[in-house]
């Protein structure tokens, strides 16, 4: 894996990225994702299956994929990969049982908001009730996909319901941005139930990306028109909502701040006096989700949002690809994936975001839904010589 990935959500994001780019027929963005027979062999799918196998076999007695780490939501990011492995009858792990246990733990073994705002929302944490924006990428896509492959429509509805409840708790309606963390209970640092009302860039990217996956699961299912028309409209509008809020605060540099509406080097008053910094990681995720929404749903009135995505993408690939990539292909500057208020280096999730950005942009360019946003620069793009390159290294190819 890239940089020896050590956390469940980084591995889950990698697995999803591999599916979307190299086995796109299996990803929910494909109308054929529910094909009755896998279009690939177990050997073909080894990059995904190896991640799923690790997720199942490294549980150490826990019912959580990849093992317990205090998060209730993050392990579910591996659920789709585990279900794909089960579908192909891959050996070496009890995939179906593991996926079922992970699902049961989320639905019946995880704290929920009991009363008031967002009552019924599943906690992102195991030891207290805490709603994190990250959850939207980790849990609802797993619930929806599990429901789709098992013909359990109620699970797909629950995926939508969780997004709606989280939106009730975290959306700042005045700026169309999601706050990072909401905890209804009293502050207790020992169980990580603190509030963060800041508008974290990567968090808003997680939200848009997670909603897109649930929207695609519905849209490309047999029940799209009969059961989910209203939900699909809501999800598309909610994705647009986030993109509108992000576009409104894109700085002239084209690179969002870690907290997107706080100036670089300014104090982030919503979280322990952290100092803000530019974050190319969240920037890549924002642009990636804009291009994905354009090709999935062709939303109206996206000219300004598309222009913002193009500004961000061109900034990322500026100076012939050297402005934000080092000699080894690592994106910079980036937030530390393990400490959201600090800058970091060599972020595995950032590499996944860049790969998704490159793939989604190419799909958009090749489609008939391209919106004119003025003259474009010649693009610097990322691609892979093979799956091995995704798992082991990132190579920048200048076109």
C-alpha positions in Angstrom: 0.0 0.0 0.0 1.0 3.6 -0.5 3.4 4.6 2.3 2.5 1.4 4.3 -1.1 2.6 5.2 -1.8 2.0 8.9 -5.4 3.1 9.4 -8.7 1.7 8.4 -10.1 4.7 6.6 -6.9 5.3 4.6 -7.1 1.7 3.4 -10.8 2.0 2.7 -10.3 5.1 0.7 -7.5 3.3 -1.3 -9.7 0.4 -2.0 -12.5 2.6 -3.2 -10.1 4.5 -5.4 -8.8 1.3 -7.0 -12.4 0.2 -7.7 -13.4 3.5 -9.2 -10.3 3.8 -11.5 -9.2 0.3 -12.4 -12.4 -1.8 -11.9 -14.9 0.9 -12.7 -17.7 -1.6 -13.6 -17.7 -2.7 -10.0 -18.0 0.9 -8.6 -21.5 2.3 -7.9 -20.9 5.0 -10.5 -21.3 2.3 -13.2 -24.9 1.4 -14.3 -23.6 -2.2 -14.3 -22.4 -2.4 -10.7 -25.1 -4.9 -9.8 -24.2 -7.3 -12.6 -25.1 -10.9 -11.5 -21.6 -12.2 -12.3 -18.3 -10.5 -11.6 -16.6 -9.2 -14.8 -13.2 -9.8 -13.2 -11.4 -12.8 -11.7 -10.1 -13.0 -8.2 -6.6 -12.7 -9.6 -7.6 -9.5 -11.4 -9.1 -8.0 -8.3 -6.2 -8.9 -6.0 -5.3 -5.2 -5.2 -8.8 -4.8 -3.7 -9.1 -8.3 -2.3 -5.8 -8.0 -0.5 -7.1 -4.9 1.4 -10.3 -6.7 2.2 -8.5 -9.8 3.4 -6.3 -7.6 5.7 -9.4 -5.8 7.0 -11.1 -9.1 7.9 -8.2 -11.0 9.3 -6.8 -8.2 11.4 -9.8 -7.7 13.6 -8.2 -9.2 16.7 -11.4 -10.3 18.2 -13.3 -7.2 17.3 -16.4 -7.2 15.0 -15.0 -4.0 13.4 -13.1 -4.3 10.1 -9.4 -3.7 10.6 -9.9 -3.9 14.3 -11.1 -1.5 17.0 -9.5 2.0 17.2 -12.2 4.1 18.9 -14.0 5.0 15.7 -17.4 3.4 14.9 -17.5 4.9 11.5 -14.1 4.5 9.9 -14.0 0.7 9.8 -17.1 0.7 7.6 -15.0 2.4 4.9 -13.7 -1.0 4.1 -17.1 -2.6 3.9 -17.6 -2.2 0.1 -14.2 -3.9 -0.6 -15.1 -6.8 1.7 -18.5 -7.2 0.0 -16.7 -7.2 -3.4 -14.3 -9.9 -2.2 -17.2 -12.0 -1.0 -19.0 -11.6 -4.3 -16.0 -13.0 -6.2 -15.7 -15.9 -3.8 -12.2 -14.8 -2.9 -10.4 -17.2 -0.5 -8.5 -16.7 2.8 -11.2 -14.8 4.8 -14.8 -15.0 6.0 -15.9 -11.9 4.1 -19.7 -12.3 4.3 -19.6 -12.9 8.0 -17.3 -10.0 8.6 -19.5 -7.6 6.6 -22.6 -8.8 8.4 -20.9 -8.3 11.8 -19.7 -4.8 10.8 -23.3 -3.9 9.7 -24.8 -5.3 12.9 -22.4 -3.4 15.1 -23.2 -0.1 13.3 -27.0 -0.6 13.5 -27.3 -2.1 17.0 -24.0 -1.8 18.8 -23.1 1.9 18.3 -24.3 4.9 20.4 -26.9 7.2 18.8 -28.2 10.6 19.4 -31.1 9.9 21.7 -33.2 13.1 21.7 -33.4 16.5 20.1 -31.3 17.6 17.1 -30.4 14.7 14.9 -32.1 12.1 17.1 -31.3 8.6 15.7 -27.9 9.6 14.1 -25.3 6.9 14.6 -22.2 8.1 16.4 -18.9 8.2 14.6 -17.2 7.2 17.9 -17.7 4.0 19.8 -17.3 5.4 23.4 -19.6 8.5 23.2 -22.1 10.2 20.9 -20.1 12.3 18.4 -21.1 13.2 14.9 -18.1 13.9 12.6 -18.4 15.0 9.0 -16.0 12.2 8.0 -18.7 9.7 8.8 -20.6 10.6 5.5 -17.9 8.9 3.4 -17.4 6.0 5.7 -20.8 4.7 6.7 -23.7 5.7 4.4 -22.0 4.3 1.3 -21.5 1.0 3.0 -25.1 0.8 4.2 -26.3 1.7 0.7 -24.1 -0.8 -1.1 -24.9 -3.6 1.4 -28.6 -2.9 0.8 -28.2 -2.8 -3.0 -26.3 -6.2 -3.2 -28.7 -7.9 -0.8 -31.9 -6.3 -2.2 -32.5 -4.7 1.2 -34.1 -1.4 0.2 -34.5 -0.3 3.9 -30.7 -0.2 4.2 -30.4 2.2 1.3 -33.1 4.4 2.9 -31.1 4.3 6.2 -28.0 5.5 4.3 -30.0 8.5 3.2 -31.5 9.0 6.7 -28.1 9.1 8.3 -26.9 11.7 5.9 -30.1 13.8 6.5 -29.6 13.6 10.3 -25.9 14.5 10.1 -26.8 17.4 7.8 -29.3 18.6 10.4 -26.6 18.7 13.0 -23.6 19.9 11.1 -24.7 22.2 8.2 -24.1 25.9 8.7 -26.9 27.1 6.6 -25.7 30.7 6.4 -22.5 29.7 4.5 -23.5 26.3 3.0 -20.6 24.5 4.7 -20.6 21.6 7.2 -19.1 22.0 10.6 -16.6 19.3 11.6 -17.8 17.7 14.9 -21.0 17.9 16.9 -21.3 16.3 20.3 -24.6 16.7 22.2 -23.2 15.6 25.5 -20.9 17.3 28.0 -17.2 17.8 27.1 -15.0 14.9 28.0 -11.5 14.8 26.5 -11.0 11.2 27.6 -13.6 9.9 25.1 -13.1 12.4 22.3 -16.5 14.0 22.5 -15.4 17.6 21.8 -17.1 20.0 19.4 -15.4 21.5 16.4 -17.7 24.1 14.7 -15.1 25.0 12.1 -15.6 24.3 8.5 -12.8 21.8 7.8 -12.0 21.5 4.1 -11.4 17.7 4.0 -14.5 17.2 6.1 -16.6 19.0 3.5 -14.9 17.0 0.8 -15.7 13.7 2.7 -19.4 14.9 2.8 -19.7 15.6 -0.9 -17.8 12.4 -1.9 -19.9 10.2 0.5 -23.2 11.7 -0.7 -22.1 11.1 -4.3 -21.5 7.4 -3.6 -25.0 7.0 -2.1 -26.6 9.0 -4.9 -24.9 6.7 -7.4 -25.9 3.6 -5.5 -29.5 4.7 -5.8 -29.4 6.1 -9.3 -27.8 3.0 -10.8 -30.1 0.6 -9.0 -33.3 -1.1 -10.2 -35.2 1.0 -7.6 -34.1 4.4 -8.7 -37.4 5.8 -10.1 -39.7 3.7 -7.9 -38.2 4.2 -4.5 -35.6 6.9 -4.5 -36.5 9.8 -6.8 -37.0 12.3 -3.9 -33.9 11.1 -2.1 -31.8 11.4 -5.2 -33.0 15.0 -5.7 -32.2 15.8 -2.1 -28.7 14.3 -2.3 -27.9 16.2 -5.5 -29.1 19.4 -4.0 -27.1 18.8 -0.8 -23.9 18.1 -2.9 -24.5 21.4 -4.8 -25.0 23.1 -1.4 -21.5 22.0 -0.3 -19.9 22.9 -3.6 -21.5 26.3 -3.5 -20.2 27.0 0.0 -16.7 25.8 -0.9 -16.6 27.8 -4.1 -17.5 31.0 -2.3 -14.4 30.9 -0.1 -11.8 29.6 -2.7 -8.8 31.9 -2.3 -7.0 33.5 -5.2 -4.2 30.9 -4.9 -6.7 28.1 -5.8 -5.7 26.1 -2.7 -8.2 26.0 0.2 -7.1 26.6 3.7 -7.4 23.6 6.1 -10.4 25.4 7.6 -11.7 26.9 4.4 -13.1 30.2 5.6 -10.1 31.1 7.8 -7.1 32.9 6.3 -3.8 31.1 6.0 -1.6 31.7 9.2 -4.7 33.0 11.1 -5.8 31.4 14.3 -8.6 28.9 14.0 -10.8 30.1 16.9 -13.1 27.1 16.7 -10.5 24.6 17.6 -7.9 25.2 20.4 -6.2 28.1 18.7 -4.7 26.1 15.9 -3.0 28.1 13.1 -4.5 27.7 9.6 -2.5 26.6 6.6 -3.1 25.8 2.9 -4.2 22.3 2.3 -3.9 20.7 -1.2 -5.5 17.5 0.0 -8.9 18.9 0.7 -8.6 21.0 -2.4 -8.1 17.9 -4.6 -11.1 16.2 -3.0 -13.3 19.3 -3.6 -12.4 19.4 -7.3 -12.7 15.7 -7.7 -16.3 15.7 -6.4 -17.3 18.6 -8.6 -16.3 16.7 -11.8 -18.0 13.5 -10.5 -21.2 15.4 -9.8 -21.2 16.9 -13.3 -20.9 13.5 -15.0 -23.2 11.6 -12.6 -26.1 14.0 -12.5 -25.4 17.0 -14.8 -26.6 19.5 -12.1 -27.9 22.9 -13.3 -26.2 26.2 -12.8 -22.8 24.8 -12.2 -20.8 27.3 -14.2 -19.2 29.1 -11.2 -18.7 25.9 -9.3 -17.0 24.3 -12.3 -14.8 27.3 -12.8 -13.7 27.0 -9.1 -12.8 23.3 -9.6 -10.8 24.3 -12.7 -9.0 27.0 -10.8 -8.2 24.5 -8.0 -7.1 21.8 -10.4 -4.8 24.1 -12.4 -3.3 25.4 -9.1 -2.6 21.8 -8.0 -0.8 21.0 -11.3 0.8 24.4 -11.6 4.4 25.1 -12.7 4.5 22.0 -14.8 3.4 19.7 -12.0 6.0 20.9 -9.5 4.0 23.5 -7.6 2.3 20.9 -5.3 4.0 17.6 -6.0 7.5 16.7 -4.8 10.0 14.7 -6.8 8.5 11.4 -5.5 5.0 12.4 -6.5 3.6 13.3 -3.1 1.1 16.1 -2.9 1.9 19.0 -0.6 1.1 20.9 1.5 -1.4 18.6 3.2 -3.2 18.2 6.4 -2.0 15.4 8.7 -4.6 12.7 8.2 -4.1 11.7 11.9 -4.3 15.2 13.4 -6.8 17.3 11.5 -5.6 20.7 12.8 -1.9 20.1 11.9 0.0 20.1 8.6 1.7 16.8 7.6 3.6 15.1 4.9 3.2 12.1 2.6 -0.6 11.7 3.1 -2.0 8.4 1.8 -5.5 9.8 1.6 -4.3 12.9 -0.3 -2.8 10.6 -2.9 -6.2 8.8 -3.3 -7.9 12.2 -3.7 -5.5 13.2 -6.5 -6.1 10.0 -8.3 -9.8 10.4 -8.0 -9.5 14.0 -9.2 -7.5 13.0 -12.3 -9.9 10.2 -13.2 -13.0 12.2 -12.7 -11.7 15.2 -14.6 -10.8 12.9 -17.6 -14.2 11.4 -17.5 -15.8 14.9 -17.5 -13.6 16.1 -20.4 -14.6 13.0 -22.4 -18.3 13.4 -21.7 -20.8 15.6 -23.5 -21.6 17.5 -20.3 -18.6 19.8 -20.3 -19.5 23.3 -19.3 -17.6 26.1 -20.9 -15.6 28.0 -18.3 -13.2 29.8 -20.6 -9.8 28.9 -21.9 -8.1 26.0 -20.1 -4.5 25.4 -19.7 -2.9 22.2 -21.0 -3.5 19.8 -18.1 -0.8 18.0 -16.1 -2.4 14.7 -15.2 -1.7 11.7 -13.0 -2.1 8.1 -14.3 -0.8 4.6 -13.5 1.3 2.2 -15.5 -0.5 -0.6 -13.5 -2.3 -1.4 -10.3 1.1 -2.0 -8.7 1.8 1.7 -9.2 -1.3 2.7 -7.2 -0.4 0.3 -4.4 3.3 1.0 -4.2 4.0 4.5 -5.6 2.7 7.6 -7.3 4.3 8.6 -10.6 3.6 12.0 -12.1 3.4 12.0 -15.9 3.4 15.3 -17.7 1.2 15.4 -20.7 
